[in-house]
Amino acid sequence: MWCLAAIFVMGLGGLYGVAIHQALGRTTGGLMRISFLVGAPLAIGVMVGYLSLRRRLGGWATATVLSQLSVGLFVFIAGALLREGVICIVMAAPLFLVLAVVGALVGAIVGAFSGRHGSKVMSFALVLPLLAASAESEVTPPTLRLTTIESIHIEASPEVVWQHINFPTGIQPEELLEGVAYRIGVPFPIEARTLEGRVGGTRQLVWQRGVRFEEVITAWEPGRHIAWRYNFAPDSFPAGSLDDHIAIGGQYFDLTRTSYTLTPEGTGTRLTVDVGTNVTTTFNWYAGPWARYLVGDTARTILKFYKNRCERPAAA
């Protein structure tokens, strides 16, 4: 009986998460708000913690474990049935798990000490994400502007490095497997070509899953420096090619510029990349560090790609 009751409580928490996901997902940006990212796991935890104590399933430890299982069930359903992308799940899961534990402890305290008023407190906790979402929809999210700078030494001349930057073609996924972003769902690049080598010229990029976009060159010093801004068309990212919530050039995340600087260093070249990104959410305190980490990791991965290509015997 204990096992069945525990499964029931866990399942109830998971299904509540699905219900909130569906309710807020019907509104524009509803899943990219604090009311969902924070409110949903807290409410799951409160429900599970309260019911665990009231049904005498165990103490605080049992409540926290069941809250984690409820979140795990919800995340599984979100990925398998609700079509949430892997990137969104990976980014949200750590916060969900921590807040579910906090909610479970609050729910257990309410269940243990609130007497007959406990059900009212739990009911309020369950509708709080919906109430908060309504208020949050009136808030204009701020934009966090990030700059990422990484560099690497390459045992090749600036001329060789320059050629590879402007014409990285035939890219194989195994050349970029170190990149975390690629491992969790970002399409692998296939090629990039500089079509017009001048300021105002264009570069054309092709990624997997039908992704195509252009870059407009804003600085051009052959063998020394190149910079560009991104030009994303409405069809640059076909449906399903990237998580809608973090589509590049979208409402919440944008790549604004990239530059490469080549500096002679010893017998080789110091290659430095400078990437500008914008993050626009009401929870930049959480999305910002994730963006900084993923962009930095991707920049380091691409620098290693250029290093490996330039240092191959055939590169000369």
C-alpha positions, 0 to 999 in steps of 0.5 A, spaced: 500 500 500 505 504 501 508 503 494 502 504 491 500 511 495 507 513 493 507 512 486 500 516 486 503 522 489 509 522 484 504 521 478 500 526 481 506 531 481 508 529 474 501 530 471 500 537 475 507 539 471 504 537 464 498 541 466 501 547 467 506 546 461 500 546 457 496 551 460 502 556 460 504 554 453 498 556 450 500 563 451 506 567 447 512 566 451 508 562 457 514 557 458 519 562 458 517 566 464 519 566 471 512 564 473 513 557 469 521 556 470 520 557 478 513 556 479 512 550 476 517 546 480 516 549 486 508 547 486 510 540 484 514 540 490 509 543 495 504 538 492 508 532 493 511 534 500 504 536 503 501 529 500 507 525 503 506 528 510 498 527 510 498 520 507 504 518 512 509 516 506 515 518 510 519 524 513 522 530 509 527 525 505 521 521 502 518 528 500 524 530 497 525 524 493 518 523 491 519 531 488 525 529 484 521 523 481 515 527 480 520 532 476 523 527 472 516 524 470 514 531 468 521 532 464 520 525 461 513 527 458 515 534 456 521 531 452 517 524 449 510 527 448 510 534 448 516 535 444 520 540 448 527 540 445 533 537 449 537 543 450 531 546 453 530 540 458 538 540 459 538 547 461 531 547 465 532 540 469 538 543 474 533 548 477 527 544 476 530 539 481 533 544 486 526 548 486 522 541 487 526 540 493 525 547 496 517 546 495 517 539 498 520 541 504 515 547 504 509 542 503 512 538 508 512 543 513 505 545 511 502 538 512 505 537 518 503 544 522 498 547 518 492 543 521 486 543 517 488 550 513 493 546 509 489 544 503 488 551 502 495 553 502 497 547 497 491 550 493 494 557 493 501 554 491 498 550 485 494 556 482 500 561 484 504 559 477 498 561 473 497 568 477 504 570 476 504 568 469 498 573 468 502 579 472 509 577 468 506 578 461 505 585 463 513 585 464 518 587 458 524 582 459 531 586 459 536 584 454 543 582 457 548 583 452 554 578 453 561 578 450 565 572 449 573 572 447 577 566 446 583 564 443 588 559 441 595 558 438 595 555 431 602 552 428 600 555 421 602 561 418 596 567 418 595 566 410 593 558 412 589 560 418 585 566 414 584 561 408 580 556 413 576 561 416 574 564 410 572 557 407 571 551 412 568 546 407 566 539 408 565 539 416 564 533 419 560 532 425 566 528 429 570 535 428 566 538 433 564 533 438 567 536 443 562 542 443 556 541 449 551 545 444 552 540 439 551 534 443 545 537 446 541 538 439 544 544 436 545 542 428 552 541 426 555 546 421 556 543 414 560 549 410 561 556 410 564 560 404 566 568 404 562 570 397 565 577 397 571 579 400 570 586 402 566 590 407 559 589 406 560 582 402 557 576 404 558 569 407 554 563 406 553 558 411 549 551 411 548 547 417 545 540 418 537 540 418 536 545 413 539 551 416 541 556 412 543 564 413 548 569 411 553 573 415 555 581 412 562 582 413 563 589 417 571 589 417 576 586 412 583 586 413 586 580 409 590 575 413 589 579 420 582 581 421 575 579 419 568 581 423 561 580 421 554 581 423 548 575 422 543 576 417 537 571 419 531 570 414 524 567 417 526 561 414 533 560 416 531 555 421 526 550 419 521 548 424 524 542 428 531 544 426 532 548 433 528 549 440 523 554 438 525 557 445 532 558 444 532 559 436 538 563 434 536 570 432 529 569 435 525 573 441 530 570 447 537 569 444 541 572 438 548 572 436 549 579 434 556 579 431 563 575 431 570 577 429 576 573 428 583 576 429 590 573 427 596 575 430 603 572 428 606 568 434 612 565 434 612 560 428 605 560 428 598 564 429 594 566 435 587 566 433 582 570 437 575 570 436 570 575 439 562 573 439 557 578 441 550 575 444 544 578 447 539 574 452 532 577 453 528 574 458 525 575 465 530 570 468 537 573 465 540 571 472 539 564 470 539 564 462 545 569 462 550 564 465 547 558 461 548 562 454 555 565 457 557 557 458 554 554 451 557 560 447 564 560 450 564 552 449 562 553 442 567 558 441 573 554 444 570 548 440 571 552 433 578 554 435 580 547 436 577 545 429 581 551 426 587 549 429 586 541 427 585 543 420 590 548 419 595 543 422 594 537 418 599 536 413 595 537 407 593 544 410 599 547 407 
